Amino acid sequence: MDQLKRNKIKLKSNDLFSYIFLLIVSIESGIRFTEFQLYGIASRILLFVEIIFFLIVLIGQKYKITDLYKMILLLIFGIASYSTTGSTQLLVAIMTAIVFSRLDWNNALNFLFATRLSVMLIINGLSIFGVTDINSRLVGKSYGVVEAYGLGYNHPNRYAYSILYLQMLYLCLKKEKVRNSNLFFVLITGSMGYSITKSRTLLIATLVLVVLVFLFKTKLHVKLIIKIMDCSARFVYLFCALFSLLVPYVITKITGKLSLFFSQISDMMSGRLSIINMVYENCSITLFGGEDDFISILQKQPIDNGYVNILFGFGIVGLSLVLIFFYLTIDKLTKRQEYIYVICMIIMAFVGISENILLYNSFNIGILFWGVMFTKYSIESDSVKKVSIG
């Protein structure tokens, strides 16, 4: 009995440090692309603090040996990518997924929703009351130029991504208990977000999200939706990556109806696919990324495709590993029948074609679900050999 009490106290202590880590990461994510975002030395200090709490969470916990090997491999890759590119995105994403896997997912999602919503409302409020810039700007669309607002975020699209992230957190909290009223609420927030940000990505993603979840919860369609996800969902990130990397080549190198068709798609996406050719012409594809030419292009012209950014930013190895992470995650989620999570990941895969958000744990909810690759230790299970750290 005393041993059981000690285990419970230890678990609660680890949970406390896990939530402190998530709080720090959540606040950092919430202020990303605002006037409050940290840069330089302050950003490095924050990363150091995150690493400290991450290590505290790991020490003394027990893991299956295979899971421990996975964690070590991923962390080595995250550290290597940070050393090569100077970007903390992948390292923080991996740490967040590992910490998330240690917690009760419903409680962790609830915590993240509350903190991210609070931070976003504060950012919006400060902007509305004139403390920070409202970031009004004219945004070019395929149909013309429109005025959009960031409400504290440095670009309306950044604000749109935050809204979409919260929508997905909200539905993941509801899971199979989601009601039509919840879907209606998501639809309203998406419509309001579009009216402010003029982000078609937000509007389309919201509509697809609501329709897919509605079909999933409808008895008439649930078997069809589940069958489709079981058969194809795990390959969606690979498909989107191939689409992103091959279509720009087709547009410029191949003539005919196919090239014209893809050119029209690119025009509908404000020329996002055509811009990628500039990267192909000036940059080399490397194993680990971090090429100076690509960094120089990003300073002049943003590349709004997540897969291209990963390929040239983190190299062939980086893109391959990220695609494997998403494949394994969706594979396990479908086996666990967590279909609301899978729907959100499918949508984010397609959003990654038009927006560079795939490795931002502040915008891509799928990164949280990487944690499903690591089995949470249960004190009732002793059938598998486990090791402890510390």
C-alpha atoms as one frame of an Amber mdcrd trajectory, in Angstrom:
protein
   0.000   0.000   0.000   2.814   2.425   0.896   4.551   1.606  -2.393   1.340
   2.322  -4.318   0.977   5.695  -2.575   4.562   6.566  -3.429   3.912   5.658
  -7.079   0.835   7.923  -7.153   2.726  10.830  -5.589   5.547  10.351  -8.085
   3.091  10.241 -10.965   1.399  13.448  -9.820   4.779  15.141  -9.462   5.748
  14.113 -12.987   2.381  15.327 -14.258   2.987  18.691 -12.615   6.297  19.158
 -14.437   4.678  17.925 -17.660   1.980  20.582 -17.415   4.554  23.252 -16.602
   6.390  22.228 -19.773   3.154  22.347 -21.789   2.313  25.735 -20.280   5.665
  27.188 -21.356   5.394  25.701 -24.848   1.755  26.773 -25.137   2.500  30.383
 -24.201   5.497  30.418 -26.540   3.261  29.051 -29.315   0.490  31.524 -28.542
   2.742  34.576 -28.852   4.518  33.296 -31.969   4.265  35.793 -34.824   3.218
  38.612 -32.488   5.103  41.577 -31.004   5.762  39.431 -27.924   7.623  36.634
 -29.711  11.076  36.035 -28.264  14.187  36.219 -30.421  17.918  35.802 -30.008
  19.257  35.191 -26.518  15.783  35.292 -24.931  14.619  32.553 -27.300  17.657
  30.410 -26.483  17.102  30.853 -22.746  13.489  29.762 -23.160  14.626  26.691
 -25.111  17.049  25.864 -22.298  14.210  26.110 -19.747  12.030  23.845 -21.896
  14.820  21.273 -22.122  15.284  21.351 -18.332  11.603  20.651 -17.649  11.559
  18.039 -20.425  14.439  16.168 -18.778  12.740  16.392 -15.370   9.637  14.805
 -16.893  11.675  11.921 -18.312  13.752  11.156 -15.234  12.383   8.329 -13.129
   9.700   7.241 -15.604   9.528   3.775 -17.112   9.387   2.920 -20.774   9.330
  -0.051 -23.066  12.834  -0.496 -24.413  11.631  -0.031 -28.003   9.916   3.250
 -27.050  13.060   4.457 -25.306  15.095   3.764 -28.448  12.542   5.693 -30.513
  12.755   8.678 -28.168  16.553   8.705 -28.223  16.598   8.471 -32.024  14.085
  11.287 -32.410  15.861  13.524 -29.912  19.203  12.978 -31.671  17.537  13.955
 -34.942  15.939  17.020 -33.329  19.262  18.147 -31.881  21.010  17.512 -35.205
  18.423  19.586 -37.075  18.858  22.407 -34.552  22.638  22.293 -34.989  22.355
  22.252 -38.772  19.575  24.796 -39.340  19.449  26.845 -36.133  15.702  26.180
 -36.021  14.129  24.925 -32.793  10.885  23.826 -34.490  11.590  20.123 -34.822
  13.327  19.714 -31.458  10.484  21.423 -29.556   7.921  19.445 -31.580   9.549
  16.138 -30.607   9.832  17.115 -26.930   6.192  18.223 -26.893   5.012  14.938
 -28.411   6.985  12.896 -25.873   5.673  14.912 -22.905   2.128  14.739 -24.282
   2.408  10.940 -24.456   3.076  10.822 -20.706  -0.257  12.452 -19.825  -3.944
  11.686 -19.972  -4.762  13.027 -23.429  -8.166  14.463 -22.568  -6.760  16.434
 -19.643  -3.778  17.598 -21.693  -5.971  18.717 -24.610  -8.250  20.567 -22.208
  -5.244  22.310 -20.667  -3.839  23.292 -24.054  -7.208  24.579 -25.247  -7.639
  26.757 -22.154  -4.127  28.209 -22.282  -4.036  28.817 -26.041  -7.506  30.399
 -26.034  -6.542  32.663 -23.133  -3.320  33.777 -24.834  -5.099  34.433 -28.146
  -7.853  36.492 -26.501  -5.239  38.562 -24.648  -3.363  39.182 -27.910  -6.622
  40.166 -29.637  -7.683  42.402 -26.754  -4.382  44.274 -26.644  -4.676  44.856
 -30.385  -8.295  46.021 -30.284  -7.543  48.504 -27.480  -4.548  49.906 -29.320
  -1.760  48.548 -27.124  -0.363  46.558 -30.045  -0.762  46.898 -33.787  -4.033
  45.645 -35.272  -2.001  44.692 -38.346  -4.377  45.790 -41.050  -3.037  45.004
 -44.480  -4.052  44.598 -48.076  -3.760  40.965 -49.093  -3.577  39.847 -52.695
  -5.957  37.063 -53.646  -6.621  35.377 -56.969  -9.826  37.430 -57.221  -8.261
  40.757 -56.228  -6.926  42.718 -53.260  -8.798  42.678 -49.926  -8.227  44.214
 -46.501  -7.573  41.782 -43.677  -6.642  42.053 -40.008  -4.226  40.124 -37.824
  -5.593  41.421 -34.482  -2.165  41.338 -32.869  -0.596  38.706 -35.135   1.903
  39.974 -37.687  -0.124  38.566 -40.585  -3.842  37.742 -40.896  -2.950  34.196
 -41.935  -1.121  33.625 -38.634  -4.268  34.581 -36.779  -6.263  32.238 -39.026
  -3.957  29.306 -38.182  -4.456  29.933 -34.461  -8.232  29.873 -34.900  -8.059
  26.597 -36.839  -5.821  25.065 -34.165  -8.325  25.951 -31.449 -11.198  24.566
 -33.530  -9.426  21.239 -33.780  -8.536  21.173 -30.090 -12.206  21.820 -29.329
 -13.467  18.942 -31.478 -10.753  16.584 -30.234 -11.952  17.288 -26.705 -15.495
  16.369 -27.691 -14.378  13.364 -29.740 -17.198  10.906 -30.509 -19.528  12.849
 -28.192 -19.502  15.831 -30.528 -22.957  17.252 -31.219 -24.401  19.270 -34.069
 -24.353  22.325 -31.807 -20.582  21.896 -31.411 -20.145  21.696 -35.178 -22.324
  24.769 -35.618 -20.123  26.641 -33.130 -17.008  25.652 -35.098 -18.680  26.789
 -38.316 -19.545  30.172 -36.795 -16.011  30.731 -35.463 -14.577  29.791 -38.859
 -16.900  32.215 -40.642 -16.044  35.010 -38.207 -12.357  34.229 -38.571 -12.651
  34.433 -42.344 -14.449  37.774 -42.170 -11.495  39.156 -40.188  -8.505  37.419
 -41.780  -9.880  36.773 -45.295  -8.066  33.435 -45.123  -9.637  31.052 -47.617
  -7.540  28.262 -46.101  -9.309  28.787 -42.776 -12.738  28.864 -44.409 -12.176
  25.755 -46.542 -10.519  23.816 -43.718 -13.393  24.703 -41.379 -15.996  23.551
 -43.895 -14.187  20.270 -44.598 -13.629  19.682 -40.881 -17.307  20.197 -40.062
 -18.518  18.057 -42.986 -16.182  15.135 -42.248 -16.987  15.096 -38.534 -20.705
  15.395 -39.314 -20.529  12.441 -41.729 -18.503  10.481 -39.188 -21.105  10.956
 -36.457 -23.982  10.140 -38.824 -24.830   6.438 -38.671 -25.610   6.377 -42.393
 -22.053   7.414 -43.354 -19.860   6.397 -40.425 -18.860   3.015 -41.887 -17.892
   4.596 -45.211 -15.809   7.336 -43.557 -14.057   4.804 -41.317 -13.325   2.517
 -44.277 -11.830   5.391 -46.263  -9.642   6.467 -43.338  -8.528   2.913 -42.592
  -7.483   2.408 -46.219  -5.911   5.722 -47.158  -5.452   8.143 -44.247  -1.953
   6.966 -43.322  -0.701   7.842 -46.817  -2.160  11.362 -46.942   1.051  13.171
 -45.935   3.066  11.239 -48.511   0.509  12.128 -51.183   0.567  15.829 -50.249
   4.380  15.835 -50.221   4.560  14.307 -53.705   1.917  16.739 -54.950   3.847
  19.704 -53.530   7.200  18.629 -54.929   6.163  17.327 -58.363   3.444  19.768
 -59.469   5.803  22.811 -59.748   8.024  20.711 -62.029   5.036  19.754 -64.184
   3.950  23.400 -64.473   7.284  24.564 -65.922   8.715  21.500 -67.672   5.679
  19.842 -69.255   3.292  21.402 -71.746  -0.294  20.484 -72.418  -3.564  20.199
 -70.538  -1.990  18.749 -67.394   0.378  21.700 -67.027  -2.475  24.133 -67.666
  -4.641  22.375 -65.078  -1.979  22.615 -62.377  -1.220  26.229 -63.337  -4.860
  27.083 -62.715  -4.694  25.370 -59.325  -1.575  27.394 -58.504  -3.349  30.615
 -59.529  -6.241  29.738 -57.200  -3.628  29.393 -54.426  -2.208  32.860 -55.174
   0.647  31.375 -57.212   2.055  29.355 -54.308   3.014  26.349 -56.420   4.645
  28.380 -59.191   6.870  30.226 -56.695   8.430  26.909 -55.681  10.261  26.751
 -59.018  12.447  29.623 -57.850  13.649  27.351 -55.036  14.386  24.485 -57.430
  16.377  26.780 -59.728  18.538  28.313 -56.996  18.866  25.674 -54.273  20.293
  22.175 -54.026  18.534  19.340 -52.251  20.775  18.042 -49.446  20.563  15.230
 -46.933  20.178  17.418 -43.841  19.165  20.856 -45.154  20.315  24.166 -43.720
  21.469  25.493 -47.107  22.287  29.217 -47.105  20.711  29.828 -50.540  17.324
  28.625 -49.292  17.572  30.801 -46.193  18.375  33.786 -48.422  15.290  33.131
 -50.560  13.078  32.923 -47.474  14.317  36.341 -46.373  13.105  37.839 -49.678
  10.141  35.664 -50.599   8.136  33.441 -48.206   7.569  29.901 -49.471   4.094
  28.966 -48.258   4.406  25.216 -48.703   5.201  23.142 -45.656   6.655  20.156
 -47.523   9.043  22.261 -49.612  10.184  24.085 -46.461  10.900  20.780 -44.748
  12.774  19.351 -47.764  15.081  22.348 -48.213  15.179  23.312 -44.545  15.800
  19.851 -43.061  16.893  17.869 -46.113  15.897  14.512 -47.552  16.470  12.797
 -44.215  14.352  15.380 -42.401  11.415  15.136 -44.798  11.590  11.327 -44.814
  11.520  11.118 -41.029   8.670  13.634 -40.724   6.594  11.662 -43.241   7.357
   8.457 -41.318   6.289  10.138 -38.056   2.945  11.135 -39.559   2.475   7.703
 -41.164   3.102   5.838 -37.891   0.945   8.276 -35.947  -2.088   7.926 -38.217
  -1.557   4.162 -38.404  -1.737   3.857 -34.625  -4.615   6.306 -34.275  -6.722
   4.354 -36.783  -5.969   1.118 -34.940  -7.095   2.811 -31.733 -10.178   4.117
 -33.598  -9.362   7.732 -32.733 -10.994   8.955 -35.929 -11.630  12.561 -34.876
  -7.875  12.928 -34.352  -7.273  11.335 -37.759  -9.698  13.739 -39.472  -7.805
  16.699 -38.011  -4.485  15.270 -39.196  -5.843  14.720 -42.709  -6.953  18.337
 -42.941  -3.604  19.613 -41.676  -1.835  17.504 -44.312  -3.669  19.392 -47.060
  -3.282  22.752 -45.308   0.468  22.095 -45.449   0.312  22.393 -49.247  -0.635
  26.058 -49.052   0.778  27.069 -45.669   4.122  26.483 -43.947   2.712  25.122
 -40.684   3.606  21.418 -40.628   6.405  21.606 -38.049   4.901  24.376 -35.937
   3.413  22.769 -32.841   1.677  26.131 -32.395  -0.473  25.448 -35.478  -0.344
  21.747 -36.397  -2.263  19.655 -33.887  -0.913  16.498 -35.526   2.436  17.038
 -33.797   0.778  16.377 -30.433  -0.393  13.029 -31.701   3.154  11.948 -32.506
   3.002  10.964 -28.850   0.943   7.918 -29.814   4.200   6.376 -31.069   5.268
   6.065 -27.435   3.331   3.799 -25.111   2.463   5.370 -21.790   3.677   3.183
 -18.935   0.977   1.572 -16.805   1.745   0.227 -13.295  -0.768  -2.552 -13.945
   1.155  -3.827 -16.984   4.280  -5.877 -16.417   4.096  -8.174 -19.406   6.620
  -6.103 -21.377  10.131  -5.381 -20.152  10.509  -1.715 -19.276  13.430   0.433
 -18.201  13.542   3.612 -16.171  15.545   6.787 -16.590  17.190   8.070 -13.461
